[in-house]
């Protein structure tokens, strides 16, 4: 189901990094996210709700928006 908040995301199992791009254009990397959390996020009916309850404010993150704003 499309999200009104999250444009897309990508998970790197080797680095345990979850990269989330929001519809606003902001891009964040969440560190040390367990694979089972990433899988649950992928399968969540509401990505925004899952993100707010299970990822936001639970993992160290950094804003990398400007690193990709060629």
Chimera marker file (.cmm) of the C-alpha trace (Angstrom):
<marker_set name="trace">
<marker id="1" x="0.000" y="0.000" z="0.000" r="1" g="1" b="0" radius="0.5"/>
<marker id="2" x="1.460" y="3.424" z="-0.904" r="1" g="1" b="0" radius="0.5"/>
<marker id="3" x="2.348" y="5.715" z="1.964" r="1" g="1" b="0" radius="0.5"/>
<marker id="4" x="1.424" y="9.369" z="2.148" r="1" g="1" b="0" radius="0.5"/>
<marker id="5" x="4.586" y="10.041" z="4.183" r="1" g="1" b="0" radius="0.5"/>
<marker id="6" x="7.271" y="7.633" z="2.965" r="1" g="1" b="0" radius="0.5"/>
<marker id="7" x="8.293" y="7.665" z="-0.693" r="1" g="1" b="0" radius="0.5"/>
<marker id="8" x="10.521" y="4.595" z="-0.499" r="1" g="1" b="0" radius="0.5"/>
<marker id="9" x="13.082" y="2.829" z="1.650" r="1" g="1" b="0" radius="0.5"/>
<marker id="10" x="15.983" y="0.456" z="1.267" r="1" g="1" b="0" radius="0.5"/>
<marker id="11" x="17.544" y="-1.878" z="3.819" r="1" g="1" b="0" radius="0.5"/>
<marker id="12" x="21.142" y="-3.095" z="3.783" r="1" g="1" b="0" radius="0.5"/>
<marker id="13" x="21.356" y="-6.326" z="5.768" r="1" g="1" b="0" radius="0.5"/>
<marker id="14" x="25.172" y="-6.239" z="5.796" r="1" g="1" b="0" radius="0.5"/>
<marker id="15" x="25.305" y="-2.748" z="7.304" r="1" g="1" b="0" radius="0.5"/>
<marker id="16" x="21.945" y="-2.953" z="9.135" r="1" g="1" b="0" radius="0.5"/>
<marker id="17" x="21.171" y="0.501" z="7.741" r="1" g="1" b="0" radius="0.5"/>
<marker id="18" x="17.659" y="1.515" z="6.768" r="1" g="1" b="0" radius="0.5"/>
<marker id="19" x="17.538" y="4.412" z="4.290" r="1" g="1" b="0" radius="0.5"/>
<marker id="20" x="14.169" y="6.143" z="4.244" r="1" g="1" b="0" radius="0.5"/>
<marker id="21" x="13.129" y="8.773" z="1.708" r="1" g="1" b="0" radius="0.5"/>
<marker id="22" x="10.103" y="10.817" z="2.701" r="1" g="1" b="0" radius="0.5"/>
<marker id="23" x="7.662" y="12.462" z="0.302" r="1" g="1" b="0" radius="0.5"/>
<marker id="24" x="9.108" y="15.779" z="1.478" r="1" g="1" b="0" radius="0.5"/>
<marker id="25" x="12.374" y="14.750" z="-0.198" r="1" g="1" b="0" radius="0.5"/>
<marker id="26" x="14.252" y="14.284" z="3.085" r="1" g="1" b="0" radius="0.5"/>
<marker id="27" x="16.525" y="11.236" z="3.231" r="1" g="1" b="0" radius="0.5"/>
<marker id="28" x="17.579" y="9.644" z="6.500" r="1" g="1" b="0" radius="0.5"/>
<marker id="29" x="19.695" y="6.648" z="7.421" r="1" g="1" b="0" radius="0.5"/>
<marker id="30" x="18.711" y="4.698" z="10.534" r="1" g="1" b="0" radius="0.5"/>
<marker id="31" x="21.561" y="2.677" z="12.010" r="1" g="1" b="0" radius="0.5"/>
<marker id="32" x="21.696" y="-0.810" z="13.499" r="1" g="1" b="0" radius="0.5"/>
<marker id="33" x="18.130" y="-1.711" z="12.517" r="1" g="1" b="0" radius="0.5"/>
<marker id="34" x="17.567" y="-5.454" z="13.026" r="1" g="1" b="0" radius="0.5"/>
<marker id="35" x="16.573" y="-7.424" z="9.914" r="1" g="1" b="0" radius="0.5"/>
<marker id="36" x="13.294" y="-8.498" z="11.506" r="1" g="1" b="0" radius="0.5"/>
<marker id="37" x="12.292" y="-4.849" z="12.027" r="1" g="1" b="0" radius="0.5"/>
<marker id="38" x="13.131" y="-4.039" z="8.401" r="1" g="1" b="0" radius="0.5"/>
<marker id="39" x="11.092" y="-7.050" z="7.240" r="1" g="1" b="0" radius="0.5"/>
<marker id="40" x="8.137" y="-6.021" z="9.397" r="1" g="1" b="0" radius="0.5"/>
<marker id="41" x="8.398" y="-2.486" z="7.990" r="1" g="1" b="0" radius="0.5"/>
<marker id="42" x="8.342" y="-3.875" z="4.437" r="1" g="1" b="0" radius="0.5"/>
<marker id="43" x="5.244" y="-5.945" z="5.227" r="1" g="1" b="0" radius="0.5"/>
<marker id="44" x="3.419" y="-3.290" z="7.253" r="1" g="1" b="0" radius="0.5"/>
<marker id="45" x="0.060" y="-2.225" z="5.881" r="1" g="1" b="0" radius="0.5"/>
<marker id="46" x="0.715" y="1.370" z="6.990" r="1" g="1" b="0" radius="0.5"/>
<marker id="47" x="4.368" y="2.283" z="6.506" r="1" g="1" b="0" radius="0.5"/>
<marker id="48" x="3.945" y="5.668" z="8.205" r="1" g="1" b="0" radius="0.5"/>
<marker id="49" x="2.320" y="4.218" z="11.308" r="1" g="1" b="0" radius="0.5"/>
<marker id="50" x="4.889" y="1.437" z="11.585" r="1" g="1" b="0" radius="0.5"/>
<marker id="51" x="7.716" y="3.925" z="11.106" r="1" g="1" b="0" radius="0.5"/>
<marker id="52" x="6.362" y="6.245" z="13.800" r="1" g="1" b="0" radius="0.5"/>
<marker id="53" x="5.844" y="3.451" z="16.338" r="1" g="1" b="0" radius="0.5"/>
<marker id="54" x="8.775" y="1.130" z="15.657" r="1" g="1" b="0" radius="0.5"/>
<marker id="55" x="11.601" y="3.101" z="14.041" r="1" g="1" b="0" radius="0.5"/>
<marker id="56" x="11.420" y="6.837" z="14.692" r="1" g="1" b="0" radius="0.5"/>
<marker id="57" x="13.010" y="7.794" z="18.019" r="1" g="1" b="0" radius="0.5"/>
<marker id="58" x="14.258" y="4.196" z="18.517" r="1" g="1" b="0" radius="0.5"/>
<marker id="59" x="17.362" y="4.146" z="16.331" r="1" g="1" b="0" radius="0.5"/>
<marker id="60" x="20.281" y="6.479" z="15.821" r="1" g="1" b="0" radius="0.5"/>
<marker id="61" x="19.815" y="8.316" z="12.545" r="1" g="1" b="0" radius="0.5"/>
<marker id="62" x="21.459" y="10.890" z="10.353" r="1" g="1" b="0" radius="0.5"/>
<marker id="63" x="20.045" y="13.218" z="7.751" r="1" g="1" b="0" radius="0.5"/>
<marker id="64" x="21.835" y="12.572" z="4.451" r="1" g="1" b="0" radius="0.5"/>
<marker id="65" x="19.479" y="14.625" z="2.286" r="1" g="1" b="0" radius="0.5"/>
<marker id="66" x="22.167" y="17.048" z="1.131" r="1" g="1" b="0" radius="0.5"/>
<marker id="67" x="24.633" y="14.267" z="0.313" r="1" g="1" b="0" radius="0.5"/>
<marker id="68" x="22.316" y="13.230" z="-2.533" r="1" g="1" b="0" radius="0.5"/>
<marker id="69" x="21.063" y="16.654" z="-3.608" r="1" g="1" b="0" radius="0.5"/>
<marker id="70" x="23.446" y="16.842" z="-6.595" r="1" g="1" b="0" radius="0.5"/>
<link id1="1" id2="2" r="1" g="1" b="0" radius="0.2"/>
<link id1="2" id2="3" r="1" g="1" b="0" radius="0.2"/>
<link id1="3" id2="4" r="1" g="1" b="0" radius="0.2"/>
<link id1="4" id2="5" r="1" g="1" b="0" radius="0.2"/>
<link id1="5" id2="6" r="1" g="1" b="0" radius="0.2"/>
<link id1="6" id2="7" r="1" g="1" b="0" radius="0.2"/>
<link id1="7" id2="8" r="1" g="1" b="0" radius="0.2"/>
<link id1="8" id2="9" r="1" g="1" b="0" radius="0.2"/>
<link id1="9" id2="10" r="1" g="1" b="0" radius="0.2"/>
<link id1="10" id2="11" r="1" g="1" b="0" radius="0.2"/>
<link id1="11" id2="12" r="1" g="1" b="0" radius="0.2"/>
<link id1="12" id2="13" r="1" g="1" b="0" radius="0.2"/>
<link id1="13" id2="14" r="1" g="1" b="0" radius="0.2"/>
<link id1="14" id2="15" r="1" g="1" b="0" radius="0.2"/>
<link id1="15" id2="16" r="1" g="1" b="0" radius="0.2"/>
<link id1="16" id2="17" r="1" g="1" b="0" radius="0.2"/>
<link id1="17" id2="18" r="1" g="1" b="0" radius="0.2"/>
<link id1="18" id2="19" r="1" g="1" b="0" radius="0.2"/>
<link id1="19" id2="20" r="1" g="1" b="0" radius="0.2"/>
<link id1="20" id2="21" r="1" g="1" b="0" radius="0.2"/>
<link id1="21" id2="22" r="1" g="1" b="0" radius="0.2"/>
<link id1="22" id2="23" r="1" g="1" b="0" radius="0.2"/>
<link id1="23" id2="24" r="1" g="1" b="0" radius="0.2"/>
<link id1="24" id2="25" r="1" g="1" b="0" radius="0.2"/>
<link id1="25" id2="26" r="1" g="1" b="0" radius="0.2"/>
<link id1="26" id2="27" r="1" g="1" b="0" radius="0.2"/>
<link id1="27" id2="28" r="1" g="1" b="0" radius="0.2"/>
<link id1="28" id2="29" r="1" g="1" b="0" radius="0.2"/>
<link id1="29" id2="30" r="1" g="1" b="0" radius="0.2"/>
<link id1="30" id2="31" r="1" g="1" b="0" radius="0.2"/>
<link id1="31" id2="32" r="1" g="1" b="0" radius="0.2"/>
<link id1="32" id2="33" r="1" g="1" b="0" radius="0.2"/>
<link id1="33" id2="34" r="1" g="1" b="0" radius="0.2"/>
<link id1="34" id2="35" r="1" g="1" b="0" radius="0.2"/>
<link id1="35" id2="36" r="1" g="1" b="0" radius="0.2"/>
<link id1="36" id2="37" r="1" g="1" b="0" radius="0.2"/>
<link id1="37" id2="38" r="1" g="1" b="0" radius="0.2"/>
<link id1="38" id2="39" r="1" g="1" b="0" radius="0.2"/>
<link id1="39" id2="40" r="1" g="1" b="0" radius="0.2"/>
<link id1="40" id2="41" r="1" g="1" b="0" radius="0.2"/>
<link id1="41" id2="42" r="1" g="1" b="0" radius="0.2"/>
<link id1="42" id2="43" r="1" g="1" b="0" radius="0.2"/>
<link id1="43" id2="44" r="1" g="1" b="0" radius="0.2"/>
<link id1="44" id2="45" r="1" g="1" b="0" radius="0.2"/>
<link id1="45" id2="46" r="1" g="1" b="0" radius="0.2"/>
<link id1="46" id2="47" r="1" g="1" b="0" radius="0.2"/>
<link id1="47" id2="48" r="1" g="1" b="0" radius="0.2"/>
<link id1="48" id2="49" r="1" g="1" b="0" radius="0.2"/>
<link id1="49" id2="50" r="1" g="1" b="0" radius="0.2"/>
<link id1="50" id2="51" r="1" g="1" b="0" radius="0.2"/>
<link id1="51" id2="52" r="1" g="1" b="0" radius="0.2"/>
<link id1="52" id2="53" r="1" g="1" b="0" radius="0.2"/>
<link id1="53" id2="54" r="1" g="1" b="0" radius="0.2"/>
<link id1="54" id2="55" r="1" g="1" b="0" radius="0.2"/>
<link id1="55" id2="56" r="1" g="1" b="0" radius="0.2"/>
<link id1="56" id2="57" r="1" g="1" b="0" radius="0.2"/>
<link id1="57" id2="58" r="1" g="1" b="0" radius="0.2"/>
<link id1="58" id2="59" r="1" g="1" b="0" radius="0.2"/>
<link id1="59" id2="60" r="1" g="1" b="0" radius="0.2"/>
<link id1="60" id2="61" r="1" g="1" b="0" radius="0.2"/>
<link id1="61" id2="62" r="1" g="1" b="0" radius="0.2"/>
<link id1="62" id2="63" r="1" g="1" b="0" radius="0.2"/>
<link id1="63" id2="64" r="1" g="1" b="0" radius="0.2"/>
<link id1="64" id2="65" r="1" g="1" b="0" radius="0.2"/>
<link id1="65" id2="66" r="1" g="1" b="0" radius="0.2"/>
<link id1="66" id2="67" r="1" g="1" b="0" radius="0.2"/>
<link id1="67" id2="68" r="1" g="1" b="0" radius="0.2"/>
<link id1="68" id2="69" r="1" g="1" b="0" radius="0.2"/>
<link id1="69" id2="70" r="1" g="1" b="0" radius="0.2"/>
</marker_set>
